[in-house]
Each structure stands twice: as C-alpha cells, then as structure tokens.
Amino acid sequence: MKRAIVCGVSGQDGAYLAQLLLDRGYIVCGTSRDAQMSSFRNLKSLGIADRVQLESMSLTDFRSVLQVLTKFQPDEVYNLAGQTSVSLSFGQPVETLESIATGTLNLLEAVRFLGAGIKLYNAGSSECFGDTGGTAADEETPFRPRSPYAVAKAAAFWEVANYREAYGLFACSGILFNHESPLRPERFVTQKIVAAACRIASGSKETLSLGNMHIQRDWGWAPEYVEAMHLMLQQDQPSDYVIATGESFRLEDFVAAAFAAVNLDWREHVAIDNSLLRPTDLAVGRGNPHKAQEILGWKAKYKMTDVVRMMSAAKV
C-alpha cells in the first residue's frame, strides 16, 4: 500500500485529495499546524476523518517537517498548506510569504535530506501569471504576480523547479486556476455568493456586497482538480502542469447563475462596495490545459454553470 502525506488536509483541496487517495488504497497522513485544535470539518463532512492519520506539523519549522516525514515514511507528499487568500495576503504579506515560500523550501529540503525517492507535489497558483491580457496562460507563460500571495506562490514554484533540476527530485507544481466546491469557506467570494443567494431565497432581507464584478475567472470543480494532482505524481518524469477548464466568465455571470439557481434576479439583491476592491487585481484569468490533456489524460468535465449548480444544491 502506498503512503501519502497531505499537508493542509483540513482545507478544501486537502480533504478531497485525502478522499481520493483513500479510495485508491493509500494510507494517508494529514497534517495541520495544530491537529489537536483543528476541527477537520471538511474531513468529517466527507466521512473520512477516522480514516486519516492526523499529525501536527508546521511547515515553517524544518525540524517539525523532518520529524513527520521520518515518522511516516511517505511515498508521496502533497503540499497544499499555507495562506490561501489573495485578499488576506495584502494585510498579512510576511505570514503569506513565510507559510508558502519558506514552507515549500522546508519540504523540499527535508525530501532531499531523507533521500528516499519521495515524490512531491506543490500547489501552484494561476495568480502567478498576473494579467495576461485575456490570453490563456500555459506552462510557458511568464509570471507577473500582482499580490503578495502570487509573489509567494511564484517563489515556491521556482524553488520546486530548482530542486528538481539541481538535485534530481521528483517534484512538480500544479498551476491551478480557480476551483470551487461546497467545502469552500465563505471568505471565498464564490461561496459568499452562493450562500447569500440561498439565504435570500429562504427569506433573508440582506443585500450581498461585492467588489469588482467585471473580473473574469476560469472556474472549475475542486474534486476534479485533485485528480490532476495525483496524476502528476504517477508519471515517469516530473513536470509542471496548468490545470484549468479553458473557459472564463465574469464574476457577474457567476452571481447571475447563483441567483438564477434559486429563482431570483441578482440585480435586486446585490450592491457594489468599493471597500472590497483590492489594491491590484487581475482583469482576466484564463488557463490553457492542453499539456495536462495530452500527457495526464486529464480534462475538466464541469464548467462554471455546473459548479454553481452543484454548490447551490449542497446548500438546499
């Protein structure tokens, strides 16, 4: 039986990935900064909390990382930990950089130090590309990060590439575009929108406040995206991959779909709040997943309207 460590198992992607690995016969260790205090709500929601071995591990503490890897002896490590909010990164840039860039470096160094042939997946981000002028980004598109979060993810990406080339590690990054599910917390705008629409449909008199409605994003379904993560570590050679649907929609389109799912007109319930605008934002995010389709055999089945429908159904 293969053994895998999922760093950041309490998050959306970590929980879905743990479920996929368990279904494929893995022994799974999930880590969190404080496993004794975390509720692991997502693992419980998926009904797998009692099947995952939980360990406390701080990615910013090399000794902590080395201890867990030595104890568990994994075949594969999935790095999904670190600060996950673009908006929050503007208020907490140092914590964001440390949790993502330093955390990734500690994992790479621990894998190199142990020399046990461990395969490492790193969660990259489409935010690294910055504004591409509407062109679909692929693995050769230059990085022009426009937030502290994107800067940190870009640094982690190049750390992975450096360790792969310098030390021959099987290490790769998945450059994932936006991917959503019912496990998203409401601090993510997609879940904020769906949850508000469902509450209003149930009688709430609230108004949903949003920032820039004209941004465009490539939205996919999170359970599909973790399949791509696993596929990357099953290849003969390590490489980086863009994971996306290849289609972008305006945030306004997402809002309209969410309210339409509960038979409401969004224009009667949404207000623009300029305080929610970010210092810098991307006008259009769109990915080109051709390489993943060709090499991994992975292609997104669900697009934005499907995602909204499934997220809304989970709230009813």
C-alpha positions in Angstrom: 0.0 0.0 0.0 1.3 3.4 -0.9 1.7 6.0 1.8 0.9 9.7 1.3 1.2 12.9 3.4 -1.3 15.6 2.6 -0.1 18.9 4.1 -3.0 21.2 4.7 -5.5 18.3 4.8 -8.2 20.5 6.6 -8.7 22.7 3.5 -11.0 22.1 0.5 -8.3 20.5 -1.7 -6.7 18.6 1.1 -10.0 16.9 2.1 -10.9 15.9 -1.4 -7.4 14.7 -2.1 -7.4 12.6 1.1 -10.7 11.1 0.0 -9.3 10.2 -3.5 -6.1 8.7 -2.1 -8.1 6.6 0.4 -10.4 5.4 -2.4 -7.3 4.3 -4.3 -5.9 2.2 -1.4 -3.4 4.7 0.1 -2.5 5.0 3.8 -3.0 8.7 4.3 -1.4 11.1 6.9 -2.9 14.5 7.0 -1.1 17.4 8.6 -2.2 20.7 10.1 -0.4 23.3 12.2 -2.3 22.1 15.3 -4.0 18.8 14.7 -5.3 18.7 18.3 -7.2 22.0 17.9 -8.4 21.8 14.3 -12.0 20.7 13.8 -11.2 19.0 10.5 -14.8 19.9 9.5 -14.2 19.1 5.8 -12.9 15.6 6.6 -15.9 15.0 8.8 -18.2 16.3 6.0 -16.8 13.7 3.6 -17.0 11.0 6.2 -13.3 10.2 6.2 -12.0 11.8 9.4 -11.4 8.5 11.2 -9.5 7.0 8.2 -6.8 9.7 8.0 -3.8 9.7 10.4 -3.6 13.2 11.7 -0.3 14.9 12.7 0.7 18.4 13.8 3.3 19.9 11.5 4.5 23.5 11.0 5.9 23.9 7.5 7.9 26.9 8.7 9.7 24.7 11.2 12.2 22.5 9.4 12.6 20.2 12.4 8.8 19.7 12.5 8.7 18.8 8.8 11.6 16.4 9.1 10.1 14.6 12.1 6.8 13.9 10.4 8.4 12.7 7.1 10.8 10.5 9.1 8.0 9.0 11.2 5.5 8.4 8.3 7.9 7.4 5.6 5.7 8.5 2.7 5.9 7.6 -1.0 4.2 10.8 -2.0 3.9 14.3 -0.3 1.3 16.8 -1.4 1.9 20.4 -0.3 -1.4 22.2 -0.1 -0.7 24.1 3.0 -0.1 27.8 3.6 -2.1 31.0 3.5 -4.7 30.6 0.7 -6.4 34.1 0.4 -5.3 36.7 -2.1 -7.2 39.4 -0.3 -5.7 38.5 3.1 -2.2 38.5 1.7 -2.3 42.3 1.3 -2.9 42.6 5.0 -0.5 39.8 6.0 2.3 39.7 3.4 5.0 38.4 5.7 3.0 35.5 7.0 1.9 34.7 3.5 5.4 34.6 2.2 6.7 32.5 5.1 3.9 30.0 5.1 4.1 29.4 1.3 7.7 30.1 0.2 9.6 29.0 3.4 7.2 26.1 4.0 7.8 24.8 0.5 11.5 25.2 0.8 11.5 23.2 4.1 9.6 20.4 2.5 12.0 20.2 -0.5 15.0 20.3 1.8 13.5 17.5 4.0 12.8 15.3 1.0 16.3 15.9 -0.3 17.8 15.2 3.1 16.0 11.9 3.5 16.9 10.8 0.0 14.1 8.2 0.0 12.8 8.8 -3.5 9.7 10.7 -2.2 7.6 12.3 -4.9 6.5 15.8 -4.1 3.5 17.8 -5.4 3.4 21.5 -4.8 0.2 23.6 -5.1 1.0 26.4 -7.5 -1.5 29.1 -8.5 -2.7 30.8 -11.6 -2.3 34.1 -9.7 1.4 33.9 -10.5 0.7 34.8 -14.1 -0.8 38.2 -13.3 -2.7 39.9 -16.1 -2.1 38.1 -19.4 -4.4 40.5 -21.4 -7.0 37.8 -21.9 -4.6 35.3 -23.4 -4.9 31.8 -22.0 -1.9 31.0 -19.9 0.1 27.8 -20.3 3.3 26.4 -18.7 5.5 28.8 -20.8 3.6 32.0 -19.9 5.9 34.4 -17.9 4.9 35.1 -14.2 4.0 38.7 -13.4 2.5 38.3 -9.9 0.3 41.2 -8.6 -0.3 40.3 -5.0 1.8 39.1 -2.0 0.1 35.7 -2.3 1.1 35.5 -6.0 4.6 36.5 -5.3 4.9 33.8 -2.6 3.4 31.1 -4.9 5.8 32.2 -7.7 8.8 31.8 -5.3 7.6 28.4 -4.3 7.2 27.4 -7.9 10.8 28.3 -8.7 12.0 26.5 -5.6 10.4 23.3 -6.8 11.9 23.8 -10.3 15.4 24.4 -8.8 15.4 21.3 -6.6 14.1 19.2 -9.4 17.0 20.4 -11.7 19.7 20.7 -9.1 19.1 17.5 -7.1 17.0 15.3 -9.3 14.0 15.3 -7.1 10.7 14.1 -8.4 9.0 17.4 -7.6 6.3 19.2 -9.6 3.9 22.1 -9.4 0.3 22.1 -10.4 -0.6 25.7 -11.6 -4.3 25.5 -10.7 -6.8 28.1 -11.8 -9.9 28.8 -9.6 -11.6 25.6 -8.4 -14.6 25.6 -6.1 -16.9 23.3 -4.2 -19.3 23.2 -1.2 -16.2 22.9 1.1 -15.1 26.4 0.4 -15.4 28.7 3.4 -17.4 31.9 3.0 -14.4 34.1 2.9 -14.0 33.0 -0.7 -16.2 35.1 -2.9 -17.8 32.1 -4.7 -19.1 30.6 -1.5 -20.1 34.0 -0.2 -22.3 34.5 -3.3 -23.9 31.1 -3.3 -24.6 31.1 0.5 -26.1 34.6 0.3 -28.3 33.7 -2.7 -29.6 30.7 -0.8 -30.3 32.7 2.4 -32.1 35.4 0.5 -34.2 32.7 -1.3 -35.1 31.4 2.2 -36.4 34.8 3.3 -33.3 36.8 4.4 -33.6 40.5 3.7 -29.9 41.1 3.4 -28.1 42.7 0.5 -25.0 41.0 -0.9 -22.0 43.3 -1.1 -19.4 42.7 -3.8 -16.3 44.5 -5.3 -15.3 44.3 -8.9 -17.9 42.4 -10.8 -16.1 42.7 -14.2 -13.2 40.4 -13.4 -13.2 37.2 -15.4 -12.0 33.9 -13.9 -11.6 30.3 -15.1 -13.7 28.4 -12.5 -13.6 24.6 -12.2 -14.8 21.8 -9.8 -12.3 21.1 -7.0 -12.9 17.3 -6.8 -11.7 17.0 -10.4 -8.6 19.1 -9.8 -7.3 16.9 -7.1 -7.4 14.0 -9.6 -4.9 16.0 -11.7 -2.6 16.4 -8.6 -2.5 12.7 -8.1 -1.9 12.0 -11.8 1.2 14.3 -11.8 2.9 12.0 -9.3 2.1 8.9 -11.3 4.2 9.9 -14.3 7.6 8.6 -15.2 9.1 12.1 -15.3 8.2 15.1 -13.1 6.9 18.2 -14.8 4.6 21.2 -14.1 1.1 21.5 -15.4 -1.6 24.1 -15.8 -4.9 22.8 -14.6 -8.0 24.7 -15.8 -11.2 24.4 -17.8 -10.0 26.7 -20.6 -13.1 28.9 -20.3 -13.5 32.2 -18.4 -16.6 34.0 -17.1 -17.2 37.4 -15.5 -17.9 37.4 -11.7 -21.2 39.0 -12.7 -22.0 35.8 -14.7 -21.3 33.7 -11.6 -23.5 35.9 -9.5 -26.3 35.7 -12.1 -26.1 31.9 -12.2 -26.1 31.6 -8.4 -29.3 33.7 -8.0 -30.9 32.1 -11.0 -30.3 28.7 -9.4 -32.7 29.8 -6.6 -35.1 31.6 -9.0 -34.0 35.2 -8.1 -32.8 38.2 -10.1 -29.4 39.1 -8.7 -29.8 42.8 -9.6 -32.4 43.1 -6.9 -30.1 41.8 -4.2 -26.5 42.9 -4.9 -24.7 46.1 -4.2 -21.2 47.3 -5.1 -18.9 48.1 -2.1 -15.8 49.9 -3.2 -14.1 49.0 0.1 -13.9 45.4 -1.2 -11.8 46.4 -4.2 -8.2 45.0 -4.0 -5.1 47.3 -4.4 -4.3 45.4 -7.6 -6.5 42.8 -9.3 -6.4 40.7 -12.4 -8.9 41.6 -15.2 -9.0 38.2 -16.8 -7.8 34.8 -15.7 -7.9 32.0 -18.3 -5.9 28.8 -18.5 -4.7 26.6 -21.3 -4.8 23.0 -20.0 -3.6 21.4 -23.3 -0.5 19.8 -21.7 -2.5 18.2 -18.9 -4.9 16.7 -21.5 -2.1 15.4 -23.7 0.2 13.9 -21.0 -2.0 13.3 -18.0 -5.2 12.5 -19.9 -7.0 15.0 -17.7 -9.8 17.2 -18.9 -12.3 19.2 -16.9 -15.8 17.8 -17.2 -17.5 20.6 -15.2 -17.6 24.3 -16.1 -18.7 27.4 -14.2 -22.5 26.9 -14.5 -22.1 23.3 -13.4 -20.0 24.4 -10.4 -22.7 27.0 -9.4 -25.4 24.4 -9.7 -23.6 21.8 -7.5 -22.6 24.4 -4.9 -26.2 25.7 -4.7 -27.6 22.1 -4.5 -25.4 21.4 -1.5 -26.9 24.4 0.4 -30.5 23.3 -0.1 
